[in-house]
Structures are given as C-alpha cells and as structure tokens.
Amino acid sequence: MNGARATIACVLAWLAPGAGHLYLGRRLRAAVFFVVVMTTFSLGLAFEGKPSVIDRRQPLLSYLQVFANVGTGPMEAVAREKIFGQLAYRLPPEDAGPDPHSTIGLELRRRTQSEKTPYGTAYLWTAGLMNILLILDAFDIAIGRKQ
Amino acid sequence: MQSHFLHMVTFSGLVSTFFAFLSRNERKARLRFGLAMAACMIALTLALAWVMYPFPR
C-alpha cells in the first residue's frame, strides 16, 4: 500500500535525516544524507546559531525561519530546549522592545552580538531546509514517482 | 573558524554533496554534478565579492 508506505517514510525522514530513505531501501543515500544534514546542523550549533522564534514585528519572515528550523526534526527541539532553557517558538511580548527581559530574549541578544552567529544560523536553516527536501524526496520515492 | 572563505567552501561542499545525491543516481553523474555545483557556487560568490569590493557598506 503506497499511501501507508509514503506516510511512514515521510515521518521517519522528519524524525531522523536519511531514515526515510533507509526505510525505502536506499542505504547509500540514507547514509550520505544523514552525515551531510547532521554535519550542517552540528556546525550550526558549534557556531552559536540562533534558533528562530516567531516575532510579531516580522510575522512572515519569522514564521518561515521557524519552519526551516522545525524541518530538522526532534533534535532541533532538544537543541532549542538546551539553548533557551525551555521549548520556546515564540518571542515573549515583553521582549518586543529594545531591552529583552526573559531568558529567551537575553539569549537571543547575546547570540546576536556574537560574530559567529550569522554563520551558525545559516547552517541551522540550511539543515532544516535540506531535511524538508529529504521528506519530499522520500515521498516521491515511496509513491513511485522517482527511483 | 572565522574565515568567510572557509565557511563558504564548507557550505558549498555540503550543499553540493546533498544535491548531487538528491538529483543524480549514478556515481559518475553525482561526482560531475557535485563538483560542477560546488565550483559554480564558489566562483559566483568570488565574482560577486569582487563586484561588491568597492562598496564595503
């Protein structure tokens, strides 16, 4: 049954990079995708990448950034929890002004001032976007649209 | 690592490896596609940097 197979492949692909391809029998691709996405994500963390949060001042952009982050899967949630001390996806209203007060706002401010952060943030977004493409690729393979 | 260039090369390598495996099935085609994509990314970035050099801000 293609529908169930495609669903399982997509869910696995989101849970761990390459897992969807492994489930579909594409072992080499699965291994390469796992290494590439994990390396990109790890570089993002090593260079103090900023996990994006939804900011009411920039709704469209911040939603897209969070979407890119979430694409990486559960490991992004674990990293986010470690960085902010909580699983936060939204900027608290009190941090919307020039002086942040919450731990999320303070951590974002600290990372914004770091020279490494622009690189790290780009790596984090790229890892998420790569994984979203992997989910779509796993879907195409599962329904027979691609080899 | 604080070098823009090293970051750019690393990023190009990761992205081109990813797309080579995503879009090609044979080994030779993957290698050719990956190398061409990485070379294009690096060359275009350097060209853009050269064009932007007179405008630092």
N, CA and C atoms of all chains as a GROMACS GRO file, in nm:
protein
  612
    1MET      N    1   0.084  -0.119   0.000
    1MET     CA    2   0.000   0.000   0.000
    1MET      C    3   0.089   0.126   0.000
    2ASN      N    4   0.080   0.203  -0.109
    2ASN     CA    5   0.170   0.317  -0.128
    2ASN      C    6   0.147   0.430  -0.028
    3GLY      N    7   0.019   0.454   0.008
    3GLY     CA    8  -0.012   0.565   0.098
    3GLY      C    9   0.051   0.546   0.235
    4ALA      N   10   0.037   0.427   0.290
    4ALA     CA   11   0.093   0.399   0.423
    4ALA      C   12   0.246   0.403   0.417
    5ARG      N   13   0.300   0.347   0.310
    5ARG     CA   14   0.446   0.345   0.292
    5ARG      C   15   0.500   0.488   0.283
    6ALA      N   16   0.431   0.571   0.206
    6ALA     CA   17   0.474   0.710   0.191
    6ALA      C   18   0.467   0.785   0.324
    7THR      N   19   0.359   0.760   0.398
    7THR     CA   20   0.343   0.828   0.528
    7THR      C   21   0.454   0.788   0.624
    8ILE      N   22   0.480   0.657   0.632
    8ILE     CA   23   0.586   0.610   0.723
    8ILE      C   24   0.720   0.669   0.681
    9ALA      N   25   0.747   0.668   0.551
    9ALA     CA   26   0.876   0.721   0.501
    9ALA      C   27   0.891   0.869   0.537
   10CYS      N   28   0.782   0.945   0.520
   10CYS     CA   29   0.789   1.089   0.549
   10CYS      C   30   0.810   1.114   0.698
   11VAL      N   31   0.737   1.040   0.781
   11VAL     CA   32   0.752   1.059   0.927
   11VAL      C   33   0.893   1.022   0.970
   12LEU      N   34   0.943   0.910   0.920
   12LEU     CA   35   1.080   0.869   0.955
   12LEU      C   36   1.182   0.972   0.907
   13ALA      N   37   1.158   1.025   0.787
   13ALA     CA   38   1.251   1.125   0.730
   13ALA      C   39   1.256   1.249   0.817
   14TRP      N   40   1.141   1.286   0.876
   14TRP     CA   41   1.140   1.403   0.964
   14TRP      C   42   1.208   1.370   1.098
   15LEU      N   43   1.184   1.246   1.147
   15LEU     CA   44   1.240   1.210   1.278
   15LEU      C   45   1.392   1.208   1.278
   16ALA      N   46   1.451   1.154   1.171
   16ALA     CA   47   1.598   1.148   1.162
   16ALA      C   48   1.637   1.163   1.016
   17PRO      N   49   1.733   1.250   0.985
   17PRO     CA   50   1.772   1.270   0.845
   17PRO      C   51   1.818   1.138   0.781
   18GLY      N   52   1.760   1.105   0.669
   18GLY     CA   53   1.800   0.983   0.597
   18GLY      C   54   1.721   0.859   0.636
   19ALA      N   55   1.646   0.867   0.746
   19ALA     CA   56   1.574   0.748   0.793
   19ALA      C   57   1.465   0.706   0.693
   20GLY      N   58   1.403   0.802   0.628
   20GLY     CA   59   1.301   0.771   0.528
   20GLY      C   60   1.362   0.694   0.411
   21HIS      N   61   1.478   0.736   0.368
   21HIS     CA   62   1.546   0.668   0.257
   21HIS      C   63   1.592   0.528   0.299
   22LEU      N   64   1.635   0.517   0.424
   22LEU     CA   65   1.676   0.385   0.474
   22LEU      C   66   1.557   0.290   0.474
   23TYR      N   67   1.443   0.338   0.516
   23TYR     CA   68   1.320   0.259   0.518
   23TYR      C   69   1.282   0.214   0.377
   24LEU      N   70   1.311   0.300   0.277
   24LEU     CA   71   1.277   0.267   0.139
   24LEU      C   72   1.387   0.188   0.069
   25GLY      N   73   1.490   0.149   0.144
   25GLY     CA   74   1.595   0.064   0.089
   25GLY      C   75   1.707   0.138   0.018
   26ARG      N   76   1.713   0.270   0.033
   26ARG     CA   77   1.821   0.349  -0.030
   26ARG      C   78   1.930   0.373   0.075
   27ARG      N   79   2.012   0.270   0.097
   27ARG     CA   80   2.107   0.275   0.209
   27ARG      C   81   2.216   0.381   0.192
   28LEU      N   82   2.277   0.383   0.072
   28LEU     CA   83   2.387   0.478   0.050
   28LEU      C   84   2.337   0.622   0.064
   29ARG      N   85   2.226   0.650  -0.004
   29ARG     CA   86   2.168   0.785   0.006
   29ARG      C   87   2.138   0.820   0.152
   30ALA      N   88   2.079   0.725   0.222
   30ALA     CA   89   2.043   0.749   0.363
   30ALA      C   90   2.167   0.787   0.443
   31ALA      N   91   2.276   0.713   0.423
   31ALA     CA   92   2.398   0.740   0.500
   31ALA      C   93   2.455   0.878   0.466
   32VAL      N   94   2.460   0.908   0.336
   32VAL     CA   95   2.515   1.038   0.293
   32VAL      C   96   2.428   1.152   0.346
   33PHE      N   97   2.297   1.139   0.333
   33PHE     CA   98   2.207   1.246   0.380
   33PHE      C   99   2.219   1.265   0.531
   34PHE      N  100   2.230   1.153   0.602
   34PHE     CA  101   2.245   1.163   0.748
   34PHE      C  102   2.371   1.243   0.783
   35VAL      N  103   2.482   1.206   0.719
   35VAL     CA  104   2.610   1.272   0.750
   35VAL      C  105   2.604   1.420   0.713
   36VAL      N  106   2.552   1.450   0.593
   36VAL     CA  107   2.550   1.590   0.546
   36VAL      C  108   2.460   1.676   0.635
   37VAL      N  109   2.339   1.629   0.663
   37VAL     CA  110   2.246   1.711   0.742
   37VAL      C  111   2.296   1.725   0.887
   38MET      N  112   2.347   1.615   0.943
   38MET     CA  113   2.396   1.622   1.081
   38MET      C  114   2.519   1.714   1.091
   39THR      N  115   2.607   1.707   0.991
   39THR     CA  116   2.724   1.796   0.991
   39THR      C  117   2.680   1.942   0.985
   40THR      N  118   2.585   1.970   0.895
   40THR     CA  119   2.537   2.108   0.881
   40THR      C  120   2.472   2.155   1.012
   41PHE      N  121   2.391   2.069   1.070
   41PHE     CA  122   2.323   2.105   1.196
   41PHE      C  123   2.426   2.125   1.310
   42SER      N  124   2.524   2.035   1.316
   42SER     CA  125   2.625   2.046   1.422
   42SER      C  126   2.708   2.174   1.406
   43LEU      N  127   2.739   2.209   1.280
   43LEU     CA  128   2.812   2.335   1.257
   43LEU      C  129   2.727   2.453   1.304
   44GLY      N  130   2.597   2.443   1.280
   44GLY     CA  131   2.506   2.548   1.326
   44GLY      C  132   2.511   2.565   1.477
   45LEU      N  133   2.514   2.455   1.548
   45LEU     CA  134   2.521   2.464   1.695
   45LEU      C  135   2.659   2.511   1.741
   46ALA      N  136   2.764   2.460   1.674
   46ALA     CA  137   2.900   2.496   1.713
   46ALA      C  138   2.926   2.645   1.692
   47PHE      N  139   2.864   2.704   1.590
   47PHE     CA  140   2.884   2.846   1.564
   47PHE      C  141   2.772   2.932   1.623
   48GLU      N  142   2.714   2.884   1.731
   48GLU     CA  143   2.614   2.958   1.809
   48GLU      C  144   2.499   3.011   1.723
   49GLY      N  145   2.448   2.922   1.638
   49GLY     CA  146   2.332   2.959   1.556
   49GLY      C  147   2.213   2.996   1.644
   50LYS      N  148   2.132   3.085   1.592
   50LYS     CA  149   2.016   3.134   1.669
   50LYS      C  150   1.892   3.057   1.628
   51PRO      N  151   1.833   2.976   1.716
   51PRO     CA  152   1.705   2.914   1.679
   51PRO      C  153   1.601   3.025   1.664
   52SER      N  154   1.532   3.026   1.551
   52SER     CA  155   1.439   3.136   1.525
   52SER      C  156   1.314   3.123   1.610
   53VAL      N  157   1.257   3.238   1.644
   53VAL     CA  158   1.130   3.241   1.718
   53VAL      C  159   1.032   3.331   1.643
   54ILE      N  160   0.904   3.303   1.661
   54ILE     CA  161   0.803   3.384   1.594
   54ILE      C  162   0.798   3.522   1.660
   55ASP      N  163   0.818   3.623   1.579
   55ASP     CA  164   0.824   3.760   1.628
   55ASP      C  165   0.711   3.839   1.561
   56ARG      N  166   0.624   3.899   1.643
   56ARG     CA  167   0.508   3.970   1.587
   56ARG      C  168   0.547   4.089   1.500
   57ARG      N  169   0.671   4.138   1.520
   57ARG     CA  170   0.715   4.252   1.438
   57ARG      C  171   0.749   4.211   1.296
   58GLN      N  172   0.785   4.081   1.277
   58GLN     CA  173   0.818   4.030   1.144
   58GLN      C  174   0.750   3.895   1.124
   59PRO      N  175   0.617   3.893   1.115
   59PRO     CA  176   0.546   3.765   1.118
   59PRO      C  177   0.584   3.670   1.004
   60LEU      N  178   0.584   3.717   0.880
   60LEU     CA  179   0.609   3.627   0.768
   60LEU      C  180   0.749   3.567   0.774
   61LEU      N  181   0.848   3.655   0.787
   61LEU     CA  182   0.987   3.607   0.789
   61LEU      C  183   1.013   3.514   0.906
   62SER      N  184   0.963   3.553   1.025
   62SER     CA  185   0.993   3.471   1.142
   62SER      C  186   0.922   3.336   1.136
   63TYR      N  187   0.801   3.331   1.078
   63TYR     CA  188   0.733   3.202   1.060
   63TYR      C  189   0.813   3.112   0.965
   64LEU      N  190   0.863   3.171   0.856
   64LEU     CA  191   0.941   3.093   0.760
   64LEU      C  192   1.070   3.040   0.824
   65GLN      N  193   1.133   3.124   0.907
   65GLN     CA  194   1.256   3.082   0.974
   65GLN      C  195   1.230   2.968   1.071
   66VAL      N  196   1.121   2.979   1.147
   66VAL     CA  197   1.086   2.872   1.241
   66VAL      C  198   1.054   2.744   1.165
   67PHE      N  199   0.983   2.759   1.051
   67PHE     CA  200   0.951   2.642   0.967
   67PHE      C  201   1.080   2.573   0.922
   68ALA      N  202   1.178   2.652   0.880
   68ALA     CA  203   1.307   2.595   0.838
   68ALA      C  204   1.373   2.522   0.954
   69ASN      N  205   1.369   2.580   1.073
   69ASN     CA  206   1.428   2.516   1.192
   69ASN      C  207   1.358   2.384   1.226
   70VAL      N  208   1.224   2.388   1.226
   70VAL     CA  209   1.146   2.271   1.266
   70VAL      C  210   1.168   2.154   1.169
   71GLY      N  211   1.200   2.187   1.044
   71GLY     CA  212   1.226   2.082   0.944
   71GLY      C  213   1.334   1.985   0.985
   72THR      N  214   1.424   2.026   1.072
   72THR     CA  215   1.534   1.937   1.114
   72THR      C  216   1.484   1.820   1.198
   73GLY      N  217   1.368   1.835   1.260
   73GLY     CA  218   1.313   1.723   1.337
   73GLY      C  219   1.331   1.740   1.486
   74PRO      N  220   1.311   1.631   1.562
   74PRO     CA  221   1.313   1.640   1.708
   74PRO      C  222   1.446   1.688   1.766
   75MET      N  223   1.555   1.662   1.696
   75MET     CA  224   1.684   1.706   1.752
   75MET      C  225   1.692   1.858   1.762
   76GLU      N  226   1.617   1.926   1.675
   76GLU     CA  227   1.614   2.073   1.682
   76GLU      C  228   1.542   2.116   1.811
   77ALA      N  229   1.436   2.042   1.846
   77ALA     CA  230   1.362   2.074   1.969
   77ALA      C  231   1.453   2.054   2.091
   78VAL      N  232   1.533   1.948   2.089
   78VAL     CA  233   1.625   1.922   2.200
   78VAL      C  234   1.726   2.036   2.212
   79ALA      N  235   1.782   2.075   2.096
   79ALA     CA  236   1.881   2.184   2.096
   79ALA      C  237   1.818   2.314   2.144
   80ARG      N  238   1.698   2.342   2.098
   80ARG     CA  239   1.626   2.464   2.136
   80ARG      C  240   1.602   2.468   2.287
   81GLU      N  241   1.563   2.354   2.342
   81GLU     CA  242   1.537   2.343   2.485
   81GLU      C  243   1.666   2.371   2.564
   82LYS      N  244   1.778   2.318   2.514
   82LYS     CA  245   1.909   2.340   2.581
   82LYS      C  246   1.949   2.488   2.574
   83ILE      N  247   1.927   2.550   2.458
   83ILE     CA  248   1.972   2.688   2.438
   83ILE      C  249   1.888   2.787   2.518
   84PHE      N  250   1.756   2.771   2.511
   84PHE     CA  251   1.667   2.868   2.577
   84PHE      C  252   1.625   2.827   2.718
   85GLY      N  253   1.652   2.700   2.754
   85GLY     CA  254   1.606   2.652   2.884
   85GLY      C  255   1.459   2.613   2.883
   86GLN      N  256   1.395   2.627   2.770
   86GLN     CA  257   1.255   2.586   2.752
   86GLN      C  258   1.228   2.570   2.603
   87LEU      N  259   1.119   2.500   2.572
   87LEU     CA  260   1.086   2.475   2.432
   87LEU      C  261   1.007   2.594   2.378
   88ALA      N  262   1.077   2.699   2.342
   88ALA     CA  263   1.009   2.824   2.302
   88ALA      C  264   1.016   2.842   2.151
   89TYR      N  265   0.900   2.873   2.093
   89TYR     CA  266   0.895   2.901   1.949
   89TYR      C  267   0.843   3.042   1.922
   90ARG      N  268   0.812   3.114   2.030
   90ARG     CA  269   0.752   3.246   2.015
   90ARG      C  270   0.827   3.344   2.106
   91LEU      N  271   0.854   3.461   2.054
   91LEU     CA  272   0.920   3.563   2.135
   91LEU      C  273   0.820   3.620   2.235
   92PRO      N  274   0.853   3.617   2.366
   92PRO     CA  275   0.759   3.671   2.464
   92PRO      C  276   0.732   3.820   2.435
   93PRO      N  277   0.608   3.867   2.458
   93PRO     CA  278   0.571   4.006   2.425
   93PRO      C  279   0.661   4.109   2.494
   94GLU      N  280   0.710   4.075   2.617
   94GLU     CA  281   0.791   4.174   2.689
   94GLU      C  282   0.929   4.195   2.624
   95ASP      N  283   0.966   4.104   2.532
   95ASP     CA  284   1.096   4.118   2.466
   95ASP      C  285   1.087   4.193   2.333
   96ALA      N  286   0.966   4.240   2.298
   96ALA     CA  287   0.949   4.305   2.169
   96ALA      C  288   1.017   4.443   2.164
   97GLY      N  289   1.043   4.502   2.279
   97GLY     CA  290   1.108   4.633   2.283
   97GLY      C  291   1.260   4.620   2.271
   98PRO      N  292   1.330   4.734   2.293
   98PRO     CA  293   1.476   4.730   2.277
   98PRO      C  294   1.548   4.651   2.386
   99ASP      N  295   1.486   4.637   2.505
   99ASP     CA  296   1.553   4.565   2.614
   99ASP      C  297   1.482   4.435   2.646
  100PRO      N  298   1.543   4.322   2.612
  100PRO     CA  299   1.479   4.195   2.643
  100PRO      C  300   1.487   4.163   2.793
  101HIS      N  301   1.390   4.091   2.842
  101HIS     CA  302   1.387   4.057   2.985
  101HIS      C  303   1.392   3.906   3.009
  102SER      N  304   1.326   3.829   2.925
  102SER     CA  305   1.318   3.685   2.950
  102SER      C  306   1.449   3.618   2.911
  103THR      N  307   1.465   3.493   2.954
  103THR     CA  308   1.588   3.420   2.919
  103THR      C  309   1.598   3.401   2.768
  104ILE      N  310   1.483   3.388   2.703
  104ILE     CA  311   1.485   3.373   2.556
  104ILE      C  312   1.539   3.500   2.492
  105GLY      N  313   1.483   3.613   2.535
  105GLY     CA  314   1.526   3.741   2.478
  105GLY      C  315   1.672   3.770   2.506
  106LEU      N  316   1.716   3.738   2.628
  106LEU     CA  317   1.856   3.765   2.665
  106LEU      C  318   1.951   3.676   2.585
  107GLU      N  319   1.913   3.549   2.568
  107GLU     CA  320   1.998   3.458   2.492
  107GLU      C  321   2.004   3.499   2.344
  108LEU      N  322   1.889   3.542   2.292
  108LEU     CA  323   1.888   3.589   2.153
  108LEU      C  324   1.976   3.713   2.138
  109ARG      N  325   1.968   3.804   2.236
  109ARG     CA  326   2.051   3.925   2.232
  109ARG      C  327   2.200   3.888   2.236
  110ARG      N  328   2.234   3.793   2.326
  110ARG     CA  329   2.375   3.752   2.338
  110ARG      C  330   2.424   3.693   2.206
  111ARG      N  331   2.342   3.607   2.146
  111ARG     CA  332   2.383   3.543   2.021
  111ARG      C  333   2.389   3.644   1.906
  112THR      N  334   2.301   3.742   1.907
  112THR     CA  335   2.302   3.842   1.801
  112THR      C  336   2.433   3.920   1.803
  113GLN      N  337   2.489   3.937   1.924
  113GLN     CA  338   2.613   4.013   1.935
  113GLN      C  339   2.737   3.930   1.902
  114SER      N  340   2.720   3.798   1.891
  114SER     CA  341   2.835   3.712   1.861
  114SER      C  342   2.868   3.717   1.712
  115GLU      N  343   2.998   3.717   1.680
  115GLU     CA  344   3.040   3.722   1.539
  115GLU      C  345   3.012   3.591   1.467
  116LYS      N  346   3.003   3.483   1.546
  116LYS     CA  347   2.985   3.351   1.485
  116LYS      C  348   2.840   3.325   1.443
  117THR      N  349   2.748   3.394   1.511
  117THR     CA  350   2.606   3.361   1.495
  117THR      C  351   2.551   3.366   1.353
  118PRO      N  352   2.587   3.464   1.269
  118PRO     CA  353   2.531   3.463   1.133
  118PRO      C  354   2.563   3.334   1.057
  119TYR      N  355   2.686   3.282   1.078
  119TYR     CA  356   2.721   3.156   1.013
  119TYR      C  357   2.638   3.042   1.070
  120GLY      N  358   2.634   3.036   1.204
  120GLY     CA  359   2.563   2.927   1.270
  120GLY      C  360   2.415   2.924   1.233
  121THR      N  361   2.354   3.042   1.229
  121THR     CA  362   2.211   3.049   1.195
  121THR      C  363   2.187   3.000   1.052
  122ALA      N  364   2.275   3.039   0.960
  122ALA     CA  365   2.261   2.994   0.820
  122ALA      C  366   2.274   2.842   0.812
  123TYR      N  367   2.366   2.785   0.888
  123TYR     CA  368   2.381   2.638   0.889
  123TYR      C  369   2.254   2.572   0.944
  124LEU      N  370   2.198   2.628   1.051
  124LEU     CA  371   2.077   2.569   1.111
  124LEU      C  372   1.960   2.571   1.013
  125TRP      N  373   1.941   2.686   0.946
  125TRP     CA  374   1.831   2.694   0.848
  125TRP      C  375   1.854   2.596   0.734
  126THR      N  376   1.980   2.590   0.688
  126THR     CA  377   2.010   2.502   0.575
  126THR      C  378   1.984   2.356   0.610
  127ALA      N  379   2.023   2.315   0.732
  127ALA     CA  380   1.999   2.176   0.774
  127ALA      C  381   1.850   2.145   0.771
  128GLY      N  382   1.769   2.238   0.820
  128GLY     CA  383   1.623   2.218   0.821
  128GLY      C  384   1.566   2.211   0.681
  129LEU      N  385   1.610   2.301   0.594
  129LEU     CA  386   1.558   2.302   0.457
  129LEU      C  387   1.600   2.176   0.382
  130MET      N  388   1.723   2.131   0.406
  130MET     CA  389   1.768   2.005   0.344
  130MET      C  390   1.677   1.890   0.388
  131ASN      N  391   1.646   1.886   0.517
  131ASN     CA  392   1.564   1.775   0.567
  131ASN      C  393   1.422   1.781   0.511
  132ILE      N  394   1.370   1.902   0.489
  132ILE     CA  395   1.237   1.915   0.428
  132ILE      C  396   1.241   1.859   0.285
  133LEU      N  397   1.350   1.889   0.212
  133LEU     CA  398   1.364   1.832   0.077
  133LEU      C  399   1.374   1.680   0.082
  134LEU      N  400   1.440   1.628   0.186
  134LEU     CA  401   1.451   1.482   0.202
  134LEU      C  402   1.314   1.419   0.226
  135ILE      N  403   1.229   1.487   0.302
  135ILE     CA  404   1.094   1.435   0.327
  135ILE      C  405   1.018   1.427   0.194
  136LEU      N  406   1.028   1.533   0.113
  136LEU     CA  407   0.959   1.534  -0.017
  136LEU      C  408   1.017   1.427  -0.110
  137ASP      N  409   1.149   1.409  -0.105
  137ASP     CA  410   1.214   1.308  -0.189
  137ASP      C  411   1.170   1.167  -0.148
  138ALA      N  412   1.164   1.144  -0.017
  138ALA     CA  413   1.119   1.013   0.032
  138ALA      C  414   0.975   0.986  -0.013
  139PHE      N  415   0.892   1.091  -0.011
  139PHE     CA  416   0.754   1.077  -0.057
  139PHE      C  417   0.750   1.038  -0.204
  140ASP      N  418   0.829   1.107  -0.287
  140ASP     CA  419   0.833   1.076  -0.430
  140ASP      C  420   0.878   0.932  -0.456
  141ILE      N  421   0.977   0.888  -0.381
  141ILE     CA  422   1.025   0.750  -0.400
  141ILE      C  423   0.918   0.650  -0.357
  142ALA      N  424   0.852   0.680  -0.245
  142ALA     CA  425   0.752   0.587  -0.190
  142ALA      C  426   0.632   0.569  -0.284
  143ILE      N  427   0.592   0.677  -0.352
  143ILE     CA  428   0.475   0.664  -0.441
  143ILE      C  429   0.516   0.623  -0.582
  144GLY      N  430   0.647   0.603  -0.604
  144GLY     CA  431   0.694   0.554  -0.733
  144GLY      C  432   0.718   0.662  -0.836
  145ARG      N  433   0.718   0.787  -0.795
  145ARG     CA  434   0.741   0.896  -0.891
  145ARG      C  435   0.890   0.910  -0.922
  146LYS      N  436   0.972   0.858  -0.833
  146LYS     CA  437   1.117   0.868  -0.853
  146LYS      C  438   1.180   0.735  -0.814
  147GLN      N  439   1.294   0.707  -0.878
  147GLN     CA  440   1.363   0.580  -0.847
  147GLN      C  441   1.436   0.584  -0.715
  148MET      N  442   3.682   2.894   1.356
  148MET     CA  443   3.688   2.926   1.213
  148MET      C  444   3.615   3.058   1.190
  149GLN      N  445   3.690   3.163   1.164
  149GLN     CA  446   3.628   3.294   1.144
  149GLN      C  447   3.643   3.341   1.000
  150SER      N  448   3.692   3.252   0.911
  150SER     CA  449   3.715   3.293   0.774
  150SER      C  450   3.588   3.278   0.691
  151HIS      N  451   3.547   3.387   0.628
  151HIS     CA  452   3.430   3.382   0.541
  151HIS      C  453   3.452   3.278   0.430
  152PHE      N  454   3.574   3.280   0.376
  152PHE     CA  455   3.603   3.192   0.262
  152PHE      C  456   3.590   3.044   0.301
  153LEU      N  457   3.645   3.008   0.418
  153LEU     CA  458   3.636   2.867   0.462
  153LEU      C  459   3.492   2.827   0.486
  154HIS      N  460   3.415   2.917   0.544
  154HIS     CA  461   3.273   2.889   0.564
  154HIS      C  462   3.204   2.868   0.430
  155MET      N  463   3.238   2.952   0.334
  155MET     CA  464   3.175   2.944   0.202
  155MET      C  465   3.209   2.811   0.135
  156VAL      N  466   3.336   2.771   0.145
  156VAL     CA  467   3.378   2.644   0.083
  156VAL      C  468   3.310   2.525   0.154
  157THR      N  469   3.307   2.529   0.287
  157THR     CA  470   3.241   2.421   0.363
  157THR      C  471   3.093   2.412   0.325
  158PHE      N  472   3.029   2.527   0.324
  158PHE     CA  473   2.886   2.532   0.291
  158PHE      C  474   2.861   2.480   0.149
  159SER      N  475   2.943   2.525   0.054
  159SER     CA  476   2.929   2.479  -0.086
  159SER      C  477   2.948   2.328  -0.095
  160GLY      N  478   3.047   2.277  -0.023
  160GLY     CA  479   3.073   2.132  -0.026
  160GLY      C  480   2.954   2.053   0.026
  161LEU      N  481   2.899   2.097   0.140
  161LEU     CA  482   2.785   2.026   0.198
  161LEU      C  483   2.662   2.031   0.107
  162VAL      N  484   2.632   2.151   0.058
  162VAL     CA  485   2.512   2.167  -0.024
  162VAL      C  486   2.526   2.092  -0.157
  163SER      N  487   2.644   2.098  -0.219
  163SER     CA  488   2.657   2.031  -0.349
  163SER      C  489   2.658   1.878  -0.332
  164THR      N  490   2.715   1.828  -0.223
  164THR     CA  491   2.708   1.683  -0.198
  164THR      C  492   2.562   1.641  -0.182
  165PHE      N  493   2.488   1.722  -0.106
  165PHE     CA  494   2.346   1.693  -0.082
  165PHE      C  495   2.270   1.686  -0.214
  166PHE      N  496   2.286   1.789  -0.297
  166PHE     CA  497   2.208   1.793  -0.422
  166PHE      C  498   2.257   1.690  -0.524
  167ALA      N  499   2.386   1.656  -0.520
  167ALA     CA  500   2.436   1.554  -0.611
  167ALA      C  501   2.367   1.420  -0.582
  168PHE      N  502   2.353   1.386  -0.454
  168PHE     CA  503   2.288   1.260  -0.418
  168PHE      C  504   2.136   1.267  -0.432
  169LEU      N  505   2.083   1.386  -0.421
  169LEU     CA  506   1.938   1.401  -0.432
  169LEU      C  507   1.892   1.392  -0.577
  170SER      N  508   1.972   1.446  -0.667
  170SER     CA  509   1.922   1.461  -0.805
  170SER      C  510   1.986   1.366  -0.906
  171ARG      N  511   2.090   1.293  -0.869
  171ARG     CA  512   2.154   1.201  -0.964
  171ARG      C  513   2.161   1.061  -0.904
  172ASN      N  514   2.154   0.961  -0.992
  172ASN     CA  515   2.153   0.823  -0.944
  172ASN      C  516   2.286   0.750  -0.964
  173GLU      N  517   2.358   0.784  -1.071
  173GLU     CA  518   2.485   0.714  -1.097
  173GLU      C  519   2.603   0.786  -1.035
  174ARG      N  520   2.704   0.703  -1.004
  174ARG     CA  521   2.820   0.756  -0.932
  174ARG      C  522   2.890   0.869  -1.009
  175LYS      N  523   2.914   0.842  -1.140
  175LYS     CA  524   2.986   0.942  -1.221
  175LYS      C  525   2.906   1.071  -1.234
  176ALA      N  526   2.777   1.055  -1.255
  176ALA     CA  527   2.691   1.173  -1.270
  176ALA      C  528   2.687   1.254  -1.141
  177ARG      N  529   2.685   1.183  -1.028
  177ARG     CA  530   2.684   1.252  -0.898
  177ARG      C  531   2.813   1.332  -0.880
  178LEU      N  532   2.925   1.268  -0.913
  178LEU     CA  533   3.055   1.333  -0.896
  178LEU      C  534   3.062   1.458  -0.984
  179ARG      N  535   3.021   1.442  -1.110
  179ARG     CA  536   3.027   1.554  -1.205
  179ARG      C  537   2.936   1.668  -1.157
  180PHE      N  538   2.814   1.632  -1.119
  180PHE     CA  539   2.717   1.732  -1.075
  180PHE      C  540   2.766   1.804  -0.948
  181GLY      N  541   2.815   1.725  -0.853
  181GLY     CA  542   2.862   1.782  -0.726
  181GLY      C  543   2.978   1.878  -0.746
  182LEU      N  544   3.075   1.835  -0.826
  182LEU     CA  545   3.192   1.921  -0.849
  182LEU      C  546   3.152   2.048  -0.924
  183ALA      N  547   3.066   2.032  -1.024
  183ALA     CA  548   3.024   2.148  -1.103
  183ALA      C  549   2.946   2.246  -1.015
  184MET      N  550   2.859   2.193  -0.930
  184MET     CA  551   2.779   2.282  -0.845
  184MET      C  552   2.867   2.356  -0.744
  185ALA      N  553   2.960   2.281  -0.681
  185ALA     CA  554   3.050   2.345  -0.584
  185ALA      C  555   3.134   2.452  -0.653
  186ALA      N  556   3.187   2.419  -0.771
  186ALA     CA  557   3.271   2.515  -0.844
  186ALA      C  558   3.191   2.640  -0.880
  187CYS      N  559   3.067   2.619  -0.925
  187CYS     CA  560   2.981   2.734  -0.961
  187CYS      C  561   2.953   2.821  -0.840
  188MET      N  562   2.920   2.757  -0.728
  188MET     CA  563   2.889   2.834  -0.607
  188MET      C  564   3.008   2.919  -0.565
  189ILE      N  565   3.126   2.856  -0.563
  189ILE     CA  566   3.246   2.928  -0.518
  189ILE      C  567   3.282   3.038  -0.617
  190ALA      N  568   3.280   3.005  -0.746
  190ALA     CA  569   3.318   3.104  -0.848
  190ALA      C  570   3.222   3.222  -0.849
  191LEU      N  571   3.092   3.194  -0.841
  191LEU     CA  572   2.994   3.303  -0.842
  191LEU      C  573   3.005   3.391  -0.718
  192THR      N  574   3.032   3.327  -0.604
  192THR     CA  575   3.046   3.405  -0.480
  192THR      C  576   3.168   3.496  -0.489
  193LEU      N  577   3.280   3.441  -0.541
  193LEU     CA  578   3.401   3.523  -0.554
  193LEU      C  579   3.378   3.638  -0.652
  194ALA      N  580   3.306   3.608  -0.761
  194ALA     CA  581   3.277   3.712  -0.861
  194ALA      C  582   3.191   3.823  -0.799
  195LEU      N  583   3.092   3.780  -0.722
  195LEU     CA  584   3.003   3.876  -0.656
  195LEU      C  585   3.082   3.959  -0.553
  196ALA      N  586   3.170   3.892  -0.479
  196ALA     CA  587   3.252   3.962  -0.380
  196ALA      C  588   3.341   4.066  -0.449
  197TRP      N  589   3.395   4.029  -0.566
  197TRP     CA  590   3.481   4.120  -0.641
  197TRP      C  591   3.402   4.243  -0.688
  198VAL      N  592   3.280   4.218  -0.736
  198VAL     CA  593   3.194   4.329  -0.782
  198VAL      C  594   3.159   4.421  -0.666
  199MET      N  595   3.138   4.359  -0.548
  199MET     CA  596   3.096   4.438  -0.432
  199MET      C  597   3.213   4.504  -0.358
  200TYR      N  598   3.335   4.470  -0.396
  200TYR     CA  599   3.453   4.519  -0.322
  200TYR      C  600   3.456   4.671  -0.306
  201PRO      N  601   3.422   4.750  -0.411
  201PRO     CA  602   3.426   4.897  -0.393
  201PRO      C  603   3.318   4.950  -0.299
  202PHE      N  604   3.223   4.866  -0.261
  202PHE     CA  605   3.111   4.912  -0.174
  202PHE      C  606   3.110   4.833  -0.044
  203PRO      N  607   3.203   4.864   0.046
  203PRO     CA  608   3.215   4.781   0.168
  203PRO      C  609   3.093   4.791   0.259
  204ARG      N  610   3.016   4.899   0.253
  204ARG     CA  611   2.899   4.914   0.342
  204ARG      C  612   2.772   4.944   0.266
   0.00000   0.00000   0.00000
